[in-house]
Amino acid sequence: MQKIIVLDRDGVINEDSDAFIKSPEEWQPISGSIEAIKKLKQAGWIVAVATNQSGIKRGYYSRQTLSAMHQKLTGLLQAERVDWISYAPYLGEDNSPARKPGTGMLQAIEQCFGCNLAGHPFVGDTLADIQVARAKQMSPYLVRSGKGERTLATKHQSLEGVPVYENLQAVVEELIG
């Protein structure tokens, strides 16, 4: 069975901001996240990213700027690379099936890799991340980085039984040692 993991971006891979991450300069990796992705890749995992990016529709940044942020990630990973990046530029009120907790981005990942994501790990820092993981029967992991502490404070019922880790690096250590 192919090992595949889906990661949220803001708050999991890179620092998050309530004011949005609007440029490659503002896009700063969370300590240990780049090394964690490299470790996953070296262990043979497919690494996919599914990220809500409503800042595009809000006019805070363009698709080209988002691409430049992702090129920065690629540059930091050097020889390794993320296998897939999906993003949803929509607002919550658009009710787009692509925007988490909708499953559109995860369906695209399944189609791309010819797999079923059920049982595979999804690492996120928000309720929408946990909800979309559960909707696809994935194994959700919540990180305290980003909006993770705020998410935990909601005590929402969908968080019940979800393992909580300090950050992506801690999740990867648990998954592959």
C-alpha positions in Angstrom: 0.0 0.0 0.0 1.3 3.4 -1.0 2.1 5.7 2.0 0.5 9.1 1.5 0.0 12.0 3.9 -2.0 15.2 3.4 -0.9 18.4 5.1 -2.6 21.7 5.6 -0.2 24.5 4.8 -0.6 27.6 7.0 0.0 26.7 10.6 1.3 23.3 9.8 4.2 23.9 7.3 4.5 27.6 7.7 3.7 30.2 10.3 0.1 31.5 10.1 -1.4 34.9 10.6 -4.9 36.2 11.1 -3.9 39.0 8.7 -3.1 36.3 6.0 0.3 35.3 4.6 0.4 37.6 1.5 3.9 37.3 0.1 6.9 34.9 -0.1 8.6 37.2 2.4 5.8 36.6 4.9 5.9 32.9 4.2 8.2 31.5 6.9 8.5 27.8 7.7 7.6 26.6 11.2 10.8 25.2 12.9 11.3 21.6 11.9 8.6 21.5 9.2 10.9 21.4 6.2 13.0 18.7 7.8 9.9 16.7 8.6 8.7 16.8 4.9 12.2 15.8 3.8 12.1 12.9 6.3 8.7 11.8 4.9 10.0 11.9 1.3 13.2 10.0 2.2 11.0 7.3 3.8 9.0 6.9 0.5 5.9 8.9 1.4 3.8 10.8 -1.1 3.3 14.3 0.4 0.2 16.3 -0.6 -0.9 19.7 0.6 -4.5 20.9 0.7 -4.9 24.5 1.7 -7.7 27.0 1.8 -6.4 30.3 0.3 -9.4 32.8 0.5 -6.8 35.6 0.5 -6.9 35.3 -3.3 -10.6 36.0 -3.6 -10.3 38.7 -0.9 -7.8 40.4 -3.2 -4.9 40.2 -0.6 -2.6 38.4 -3.1 -2.7 36.9 -6.6 -2.4 33.3 -7.8 1.0 34.2 -9.0 2.0 35.3 -5.5 0.7 32.1 -4.1 2.8 30.2 -6.7 5.8 32.2 -5.6 5.2 31.1 -2.0 5.0 27.5 -3.1 8.2 28.0 -5.1 9.9 29.2 -1.9 8.7 25.9 -0.2 10.2 23.9 -3.1 13.5 25.8 -2.9 13.7 25.1 0.9 13.1 21.4 0.3 15.9 21.3 -2.3 16.2 17.7 -3.7 13.0 16.6 -2.1 9.6 17.9 -3.2 6.0 18.0 -2.3 4.1 15.8 -4.7 0.9 17.8 -4.9 -0.5 21.1 -3.8 -4.2 21.8 -4.0 -5.6 25.2 -3.0 -9.1 26.6 -2.7 -9.3 30.3 -3.3 -12.9 30.6 -2.1 -14.6 32.2 0.8 -16.6 30.2 3.3 -19.9 31.7 2.2 -19.1 30.6 -1.4 -20.0 27.0 -0.2 -17.5 25.6 -2.6 -17.0 21.8 -2.3 -13.2 22.5 -2.8 -12.9 24.6 0.3 -12.3 22.6 3.5 -14.3 21.1 5.2 -15.5 20.3 1.7 -13.7 17.2 0.2 -13.0 18.5 -3.3 -9.2 19.0 -2.8 -8.9 15.5 -1.2 -10.9 14.0 -4.1 -8.4 15.6 -6.5 -5.5 14.0 -4.6 -7.2 10.6 -4.8 -7.7 11.0 -8.6 -4.2 12.2 -9.1 -2.6 9.3 -7.3 -5.2 6.6 -8.0 -5.8 5.9 -4.3 -8.4 6.1 -1.6 -7.3 8.4 1.3 -9.2 6.4 3.9 -6.9 5.5 6.8 -4.1 7.8 5.7 -2.9 10.7 7.9 -4.1 14.3 7.5 -2.2 16.9 9.6 -4.0 20.2 10.3 -4.5 23.0 12.8 -8.1 23.9 12.4 -11.6 22.4 12.8 -12.1 22.4 9.0 -8.9 20.2 8.7 -10.2 17.7 11.2 -13.7 17.7 9.7 -12.5 17.1 6.1 -10.2 14.3 7.3 -13.1 12.6 9.1 -15.3 13.1 6.0 -12.8 11.0 3.9 -12.2 8.5 6.8 -8.6 9.7 7.1 -6.6 9.6 10.3 -6.6 13.2 11.6 -3.7 14.7 13.5 -4.0 18.1 15.1 -0.9 20.3 15.7 -0.7 23.0 18.3 1.2 25.3 15.9 -0.8 27.8 13.9 -4.4 27.9 15.0 -4.1 24.6 16.8 -4.4 25.9 20.4 -7.4 28.0 19.4 -8.9 24.9 17.8 -8.4 22.8 20.9 -10.0 25.6 23.1 -13.3 25.1 21.2 -13.6 21.6 22.7 -15.6 20.8 19.5 -17.0 17.2 19.5 -15.2 16.4 16.2 -11.9 16.7 18.1 -12.7 13.8 20.3 -10.1 11.1 19.9 -7.8 13.1 17.6 -4.2 12.9 18.6 -2.6 16.3 19.3 1.1 17.1 18.7 3.3 20.1 19.1 4.0 20.5 15.4 4.5 18.7 12.1 7.9 17.5 13.1 6.4 15.7 16.2 3.7 14.0 14.0 6.4 12.8 11.6 8.5 11.4 14.4 5.5 9.5 15.6 4.6 8.2 12.2 8.1 7.1 11.0 10.4 7.4 14.0 
